Amino acid sequence: MGTDNFMRYLWATSFIMVAVGLVLVVAGIIGALAPIALVLGLLSLWSGIVKLIVLRIWQRTLNAAVEEGPPSPPVRLPLRLGRRA
């Protein structure tokens, strides 16, 4: 599985989690399902939203890192431990 396919998979599962969460929350509020459906829906909805936010941040930072190129070498400063007269 390539990186692009894996990212599509992560995005798709995130949207599915949000959609299933919304359906369970609505069904739990209407009363068509047991109260545990409301709890499961809220947890699925919340985790899906958090996952979408994390994926967006991850995508932005990885794109910025690719655009910048490789990191520059560190600057070496002279080490001065004491004063010389």
Beta strands, then each sheet from edge to edge (+ up, - down):
end
